[in-house]
């Protein structure tokens, strides 16, 4: 059955099930999906899946009816009431007015001066990364591209360059929790801690169990090293404020005279270090896959760089890095002709919505000049991605640097996909560039 294929993380090891999404989307706007057990995760009660673009937008723009707070935003319910209480404190899992207050403080921290400095560094780092590709042109584009969002997030968070490897480790564990390789990521053990924050983190870093599995990284108890680092970093930033976004954030005052608490800072650190990384870390390699599969579009973009802006939007639509997000119905309602009960899970599928032919003519075609392009890769409504503008800028910078140095690209091996029904991710993408 198509819904079983959609839900099974093993499906995504080989492909994104676009044919199944299309059949489900055309059959009904909303469908019930069972939640069988997966690995060590127990079976769940099931959920309503939302396939069409208009209905996805309707859910996301109405937090009074479809809450991020009630059951959080992952399909699986948190394992304990304590876990639920904790994840509810993250901005990602808040509803207005709490979400509005915290997002407002964070928005103020992205000052024009701070953003301009970030953009200068992004362009320089994209050029440096592309320049590091050897003259034979062979590289793993996933590894090459991963450094750009990590460096950018390190700048935003004020994380020293020597500690950047920790962010890579945390992102692997959280984003790839369904993938055996990523869920037990231990890159951190290969590097000596050089700052007090890093030493505090490594002292409490969990170890895999007898089956090689790490604790659930989407809880505070499952990733204590990240929280230990964030706690020490907040204390340091309050004593030694700099011009990074997090230093500015800690100095902001809300309308009631309140400031960001240490607990709020720790959860924002989690959000940026992990959630802030996932769209770009998967979106940039995904954009390269699109160009590899459509060499005519590479040539078109190479001849007309004015298409770079629309190309980036099309890469985000065609690849769609985040597959879905959850909401919970706050009251009995009807959506897409289906009666939904209060407390039911409602899961919006961006992967399906972004190929809805009602919105996108020839939705399976990758077209670098597509316009308009109302994709939902960055979400919609109150939780529209706060870092969308910087994300787009990073993608433009990376592909501009690639096109400046190389005249062509071809596969140099088979891509290796992430095992995840949440992230459309790649672990390896061997390519061979041709120098100009």
JOGI-V932592 format. One record per residue. RES is the residue in one small letter. NEAR is the number of other C-alpha atoms within 12 Angstrom. Layout:
res=RES near=NEAR
res=RES near=NEAR
//
This chain:
res=x near=13
res=x near=22
res=x near=32
res=x near=24
res=x near=26
res=x near=36
res=x near=37
res=x near=28
res=x near=34
res=x near=24
res=x near=24
res=x near=27
res=x near=27
res=x near=21
res=x near=25
res=x near=36
res=x near=28
res=x near=31
res=x near=21
res=x near=24
res=x near=36
res=x near=29
res=x near=22
res=x near=30
res=x near=35
res=x near=22
res=x near=16
res=x near=21
res=x near=33
res=x near=36
res=x near=34
res=x near=27
res=x near=30
res=x near=25
res=x near=26
res=x near=23
res=x near=17
res=x near=22
res=x near=18
res=x near=18
res=x near=19
res=x near=15
res=x near=19
res=x near=21
res=x near=19
res=x near=26
res=x near=33
res=x near=40
res=x near=44
res=x near=45
res=x near=46
res=x near=39
res=x near=35
res=x near=32
res=x near=37
res=x near=40
res=x near=32
res=x near=28
res=x near=42
res=x near=37
res=x near=24
res=x near=23
res=x near=31
res=x near=25
res=x near=30
res=x near=45
res=x near=36
res=x near=43
res=x near=36
res=x near=35
res=x near=38
res=x near=38
res=x near=35
res=x near=35
res=x near=36
res=x near=36
res=x near=34
res=x near=27
res=x near=27
res=x near=15
res=x near=15
res=x near=15
res=x near=23
res=x near=26
res=x near=21
res=x near=29
res=x near=37
res=x near=31
res=x near=33
res=x near=34
res=x near=40
res=x near=42
res=x near=36
res=x near=35
res=x near=35
res=x near=25
res=x near=15
res=x near=22
res=x near=28
res=x near=22
res=x near=26
res=x near=37
res=x near=32
res=x near=25
res=x near=34
res=x near=35
res=x near=24
res=x near=25
res=x near=29
res=x near=30
res=x near=22
res=x near=15
res=x near=16
res=x near=28
res=x near=27
res=x near=19
res=x near=21
res=x near=33
res=x near=30
res=x near=20
res=x near=27
res=x near=36
res=x near=29
res=x near=22
res=x near=28
res=x near=37
res=x near=28
res=x near=21
res=x near=32
res=x near=34
res=x near=23
res=x near=23
res=x near=28
res=x near=19
res=x near=16
res=x near=16
res=x near=27
res=x near=25
res=x near=28
res=x near=31
res=x near=43
res=x near=32
res=x near=26
res=x near=35
res=x near=44
res=x near=41
res=x near=34
res=x near=45
res=x near=50
res=x near=43
res=x near=39
res=x near=44
res=x near=44
res=x near=34
res=x near=34
res=x near=40
res=x near=46
res=x near=38
res=x near=36
res=x near=28
res=x near=23
res=x near=21
res=x near=35
res=x near=34
res=x near=32
res=x near=45
res=x near=48
res=x near=35
res=x near=37
res=x near=47
res=x near=43
res=x near=43
res=x near=42
res=x near=39
res=x near=45
res=x near=39
res=x near=36
res=x near=34
res=x near=33
res=x near=27
res=x near=26
res=x near=31
res=x near=36
res=x near=35
res=x near=32
res=x near=28
res=x near=25
res=x near=32
res=x near=20
res=x near=12
res=x near=18
res=x near=17
res=x near=24
res=x near=19
res=x near=22
res=x near=23
res=x near=31
res=x near=34
res=x near=25
res=x near=24
res=x near=32
res=x near=33
res=x near=20
res=x near=20
res=x near=33
res=x near=29
res=x near=26
res=x near=22
res=x near=12
res=x near=9
res=x near=13
res=x near=18
res=x near=27
res=x near=34
res=x near=28
res=x near=31
res=x near=38
res=x near=40
res=x near=34
res=x near=32
res=x near=23
res=x near=31
res=x near=38
res=x near=29
res=x near=33
res=x near=47
res=x near=39
res=x near=33
res=x near=41
res=x near=38
res=x near=29
res=x near=27
res=x near=35
res=x near=35
res=x near=23
res=x near=24
res=x near=28
res=x near=24
res=x near=13
res=x near=17
res=x near=20
res=x near=22
res=x near=26
res=x near=31
res=x near=38
res=x near=43
res=x near=33
res=x near=32
res=x near=39
res=x near=39
res=x near=28
res=x near=29
res=x near=20
res=x near=23
res=x near=12
res=x near=10
res=x near=11
res=x near=16
res=x near=23
res=x near=31
res=x near=23
res=x near=26
res=x near=25
res=x near=35
res=x near=41
res=x near=35
res=x near=37
res=x near=40
res=x near=43
res=x near=39
res=x near=35
res=x near=39
res=x near=43
res=x near=35
res=x near=38
res=x near=37
res=x near=44
res=x near=43
res=x near=45
res=x near=50
res=x near=47
res=x near=47
res=x near=46
res=x near=48
res=x near=44
res=x near=44
res=x near=45
res=x near=46
res=x near=36
res=x near=32
res=x near=36
res=x near=30
res=x near=21
res=x near=25
res=x near=22
res=x near=19
res=x near=32
res=x near=35
res=x near=21
res=x near=23
res=x near=30
res=x near=28
res=x near=17
res=x near=18
res=x near=25
res=x near=16
res=x near=26
res=x near=34
res=x near=28
res=x near=29
res=x near=38
res=x near=46
res=x near=38
res=x near=42
res=x near=47
res=x near=47
res=x near=45
res=x near=47
res=x near=45
res=x near=41
res=x near=42
res=x near=41
res=x near=45
res=x near=36
res=x near=42
res=x near=39
res=x near=44
res=x near=41
res=x near=34
res=x near=26
res=x near=19
res=x near=17
res=x near=21
res=x near=23
res=x near=29
res=x near=26
res=x near=13
res=x near=19
res=x near=18
res=x near=27
res=x near=20
res=x near=21
res=x near=26
res=x near=32
res=x near=43
res=x near=50
res=x near=44
res=x near=47
res=x near=49
res=x near=44
res=x near=45
res=x near=48
res=x near=47
res=x near=48
res=x near=41
res=x near=38
res=x near=22
res=x near=21
res=x near=23
res=x near=28
res=x near=18
res=x near=15
res=x near=27
res=x near=26
res=x near=25
res=x near=38
res=x near=36
res=x near=36
res=x near=24
res=x near=29
res=x near=20
res=x near=17
res=x near=29
res=x near=30
res=x near=39
res=x near=44
res=x near=46
res=x near=38
res=x near=38
res=x near=28
res=x near=23
res=x near=33
res=x near=35
res=x near=21
res=x near=29
res=x near=30
res=x near=31
res=x near=25
res=x near=21
res=x near=33
res=x near=36
res=x near=33
res=x near=31
res=x near=42
res=x near=42
res=x near=38
res=x near=34
res=x near=41
res=x near=40
res=x near=32
res=x near=29
res=x near=41
res=x near=32
res=x near=24
res=x near=27
res=x near=28
res=x near=24
res=x near=30
res=x near=35
res=x near=29
res=x near=27
res=x near=20
res=x near=16
res=x near=18
res=x near=26
res=x near=25
res=x near=32
res=x near=36
res=x near=33
res=x near=39
res=x near=39
res=x near=42
res=x near=43
res=x near=45
res=x near=45
res=x near=44
res=x near=32
res=x near=28
res=x near=34
res=x near=30
res=x near=31
res=x near=27
res=x near=30
res=x near=23
res=x near=20
res=x near=15
//
